[in-house]
Amino acid sequence: MKVVISEEFIKRLHSIIEVRGSGRRNRQSEYRGPTPPGVLFAVYDNLTGKPEYIPPESKDVPALMRDFVKWINSEEANQLPIPIKAAIATYQLLTIHPFEDGNGRTSRALATYILSLGGYDLKGFNSMEEYYIADLQGYYKNIQMNLPPLYYEGRDNPDNLAPWIEYIINIMEQAFNRVANLAKSQYHQHSDPVIKSLEPKEKKLLRLLLSGTGTISPKEIAAEFNVHTRTVTMWAVEWIDKGIIEPASGEKRIRSYKIGKKYLDVTLEQLGYLDN
């Protein structure tokens, strides 16, 4: 069911992300209030301890959030390409920083929801969150964009959001490409008789060959499978018979193996091994 994005929706989304325990889906968070005298509400640099970003005052948050939600549902926003709308929404919610904590996760979850409403739904096969976490330095660099730390000095309406939008689009590209590759891999595994006939350890053997130099010794295989080299010798007879591998060096005593001609065109993707 598609739920219209409202302030209540965002508050409940924040509660689901931040609150632990049962009943959290029936709760909704509240916007942050004023800080005690002499305390600055800011995002601080972990290394220097200096304010990296100073959000708007708490008294301005309700009006800013009303305008934000109004924009999300406006004709102007709905005419934008969905990924660009999601990127702008992420930036604006992060910049308003309406909650004491969890603003980043909430803004990214909101972006994911906006994308899903527009047909960019990964159906749980992958999450863009893992890409943000893997590149926190790039994430913070692109959200900062060398802008002044104070919200009222240009953070509210930057002249150029292109660096941030391009960063989000790149994250999307990585996530969606990974799902596409996974789909292709599953297709090959279930439809290609050559791939379908392989046992798990045979797939692993081919992965070792494809990921390495193209040859592998019995000792290396034994180490990977945690077995004795005599066991590898017995396995190798069957693997050679099936055309999976063939001797690469040695005649009476085989010192290394290479991929058999039958499997020369097999890729890691077809075997189900995907790059991160």
C-alpha positions in Angstrom: 0.0 0.0 0.0 1.3 3.4 -1.0 1.3 5.9 1.9 1.4 9.6 1.2 4.5 11.2 2.7 3.5 13.5 5.5 5.2 14.8 8.7 3.5 12.0 10.6 4.8 9.5 8.1 8.4 10.8 8.6 8.0 10.9 12.4 6.8 7.3 12.4 9.6 6.2 10.0 12.1 7.8 12.4 10.5 5.9 15.3 10.7 2.6 13.5 14.4 3.2 12.8 15.4 4.5 16.2 13.1 3.0 18.8 13.9 -0.5 20.1 11.3 -3.0 21.4 7.8 -3.9 20.6 5.1 -1.4 19.6 7.5 0.9 17.8 5.4 0.9 14.6 2.6 2.5 16.5 4.8 5.3 17.9 6.0 8.5 16.2 9.0 10.6 17.1 8.9 14.3 18.0 11.1 17.0 16.5 14.0 18.1 18.6 13.6 20.8 21.2 15.8 23.6 22.4 19.2 22.8 23.9 20.2 23.9 27.3 21.8 27.3 27.6 25.4 27.3 26.4 25.0 24.0 24.5 25.3 24.1 20.7 23.3 21.5 18.7 25.7 20.6 15.9 27.2 17.7 14.0 30.8 17.5 15.2 33.9 16.3 13.4 35.1 13.0 15.0 38.8 14.0 14.6 38.9 17.7 15.4 35.8 17.9 17.7 34.8 21.1 15.9 31.3 21.8 14.6 31.1 20.4 11.0 27.5 21.4 10.5 25.1 23.6 12.6 21.5 22.8 11.8 18.6 25.4 12.0 17.3 26.4 15.4 14.7 24.0 16.9 12.1 26.7 16.7 12.4 26.8 12.9 12.1 23.0 12.4 8.3 22.7 12.4 7.9 25.3 9.6 10.8 23.9 7.7 9.3 20.4 7.8 5.9 21.7 6.7 7.6 23.3 3.7 9.6 20.2 3.0 6.6 17.9 3.0 4.7 20.3 0.8 7.6 20.3 -1.7 7.8 16.5 -1.8 4.1 16.3 -2.7 4.2 19.3 -5.1 3.8 19.2 -8.9 7.3 20.7 -9.2 8.9 17.8 -7.3 6.7 15.2 -9.1 8.0 16.4 -12.5 11.6 15.6 -11.5 13.1 12.3 -12.4 12.5 10.0 -9.4 16.2 9.5 -8.4 16.8 13.3 -8.5 13.8 13.9 -6.3 15.0 11.3 -3.9 18.5 12.8 -3.8 17.1 16.3 -3.1 14.8 15.0 -0.4 17.7 13.2 1.3 19.7 16.4 1.3 16.9 18.6 2.6 15.9 16.3 5.5 19.5 15.8 6.5 20.0 19.6 6.4 16.9 20.4 8.4 18.1 17.7 10.9 14.7 17.6 12.6 15.5 14.9 15.2 18.2 14.7 17.9 19.6 11.6 16.3 19.0 9.2 13.4 18.6 11.9 10.8 20.9 10.2 8.3 19.2 6.8 8.5 15.8 8.4 8.3 16.6 10.5 5.3 18.1 7.5 3.5 15.1 5.4 4.4 12.8 8.2 3.1 14.8 8.3 -0.2 14.4 4.5 -0.5 10.6 4.9 -0.1 10.5 7.7 -2.7 12.4 5.5 -5.1 10.0 2.5 -4.5 7.0 4.7 -5.1 8.5 5.6 -8.5 9.2 2.0 -9.5 12.8 1.8 -8.3 12.2 -0.9 -5.8 14.9 -3.6 -5.2 12.3 -5.8 -3.4 14.7 -6.4 -0.5 17.3 -8.0 -2.7 19.8 -5.3 -1.9 20.1 -2.2 0.2 21.8 1.0 -0.7 22.6 1.6 3.0 25.5 -0.8 2.8 27.1 1.3 0.1 26.8 4.5 2.2 28.4 2.7 5.2 31.2 1.3 3.0 32.0 4.9 1.8 31.4 7.1 4.8 34.2 9.5 3.8 32.7 10.0 0.3 29.2 10.3 1.8 30.2 13.1 4.2 32.4 14.8 1.6 29.5 15.0 -0.9 26.9 16.1 1.6 29.2 18.9 2.9 30.2 20.2 -0.6 32.5 22.7 0.9 29.5 24.7 2.1 29.6 26.9 5.3 28.8 25.0 8.4 25.9 27.2 9.4 22.5 26.3 8.0 21.5 30.0 7.6 24.6 30.8 5.5 23.8 28.7 2.4 23.2 25.2 3.5 19.4 25.7 3.2 19.5 26.5 -0.5 22.9 25.7 -2.1 23.6 27.0 -5.6 24.6 23.6 -6.9 23.4 20.2 -5.6 25.0 18.4 -8.6 27.9 16.7 -6.5 25.4 15.3 -4.1 22.9 14.2 -6.8 25.7 12.5 -8.8 26.9 10.7 -5.7 23.4 9.3 -4.9 22.9 8.3 -8.6 26.3 6.5 -8.4 25.2 4.6 -5.3 22.0 3.6 -7.0 23.9 2.4 -10.1 26.1 0.1 -7.9 23.1 -1.3 -6.0 21.0 -1.9 -9.1 23.8 -3.3 -11.1 24.5 -5.8 -8.3 20.9 -7.0 -8.4 20.9 -7.2 -12.1 24.1 -9.3 -12.0 22.5 -11.5 -9.3 19.5 -12.1 -11.5 21.7 -13.0 -14.5 23.7 -15.3 -12.3 20.6 -17.1 -11.0 19.3 -17.4 -14.6 22.5 -19.0 -15.8 22.6 -21.4 -12.8 19.1 -22.6 -13.5 19.0 -22.6 -17.3 22.5 -23.4 -18.4 23.0 -27.2 -18.3 26.8 -26.8 -18.1 26.5 -24.7 -14.9 23.6 -26.6 -13.5 25.5 -29.9 -13.5 28.2 -28.5 -11.3 28.4 -29.5 -7.6 29.2 -26.8 -5.0 32.9 -27.8 -4.6 33.3 -27.8 -8.4 32.0 -24.3 -8.6 34.4 -23.3 -5.9 37.3 -24.9 -7.8 36.4 -23.0 -10.9 36.1 -19.8 -8.9 39.7 -20.4 -7.6 40.9 -20.9 -11.1 39.1 -17.8 -12.5 40.1 -15.6 -9.6 43.8 -16.7 -9.7 46.5 -17.1 -12.3 44.6 -19.7 -14.3 46.4 -22.7 -12.8 46.3 -24.3 -9.4 48.3 -27.0 -7.7 47.0 -30.1 -5.8 48.5 -28.6 -2.6 46.6 -25.3 -3.1 43.3 -27.2 -3.7 43.9 -29.2 -0.6 44.5 -26.1 1.4 41.3 -24.4 0.1 39.1 -27.5 0.8 40.9 -28.5 4.0 41.6 -32.0 2.8 44.7 -34.2 2.1 46.4 -34.0 -1.3 45.5 -37.7 -1.8 41.8 -36.7 -1.6 42.4 -34.0 -4.2 44.1 -36.6 -6.5 40.9 -38.8 -6.3 38.6 -35.8 -6.9 40.8 -34.7 -9.9 40.2 -38.0 -11.7 36.5 -37.2 -11.7 36.9 -33.5 -12.5 39.2 -34.4 -15.5 36.7 -37.0 -16.7 33.9 -34.3 -16.5 36.0 -31.8 -18.4 36.1 -29.3 -15.6 39.9 -29.3 -15.4 42.9 -30.7 -17.3 46.6 -31.1 -16.4 48.6 -27.9 -16.9 52.0 -29.3 -16.0 53.5 -32.7 -15.4 52.7 -36.0 -17.0 53.1 -38.9 -14.7 52.8 -36.7 -11.7 50.6 -33.7 -12.3 51.9 -30.5 -10.6 49.1 -28.2 -11.6 45.7 -28.0 -13.3 43.9 -25.5 -15.5 40.3 -25.0 -16.6 39.0 -27.6 -19.1 38.1 -26.5 -22.6 34.4 -27.2 -21.8 34.4 -24.5 -19.1 36.7 -21.9 -20.6 33.8 -19.4 -21.3 32.3 -19.7 -17.8 32.4 -16.5 -15.7 32.3 -15.8 -12.0 29.0 -14.1 -12.5 27.5 -17.3 -14.0 28.8 -19.3 -11.1 27.0 -17.0 -8.6 30.1 -15.1 -7.4 29.5 -11.4 -7.7 31.8 -8.5 -7.1 30.8 -6.2 -4.2 
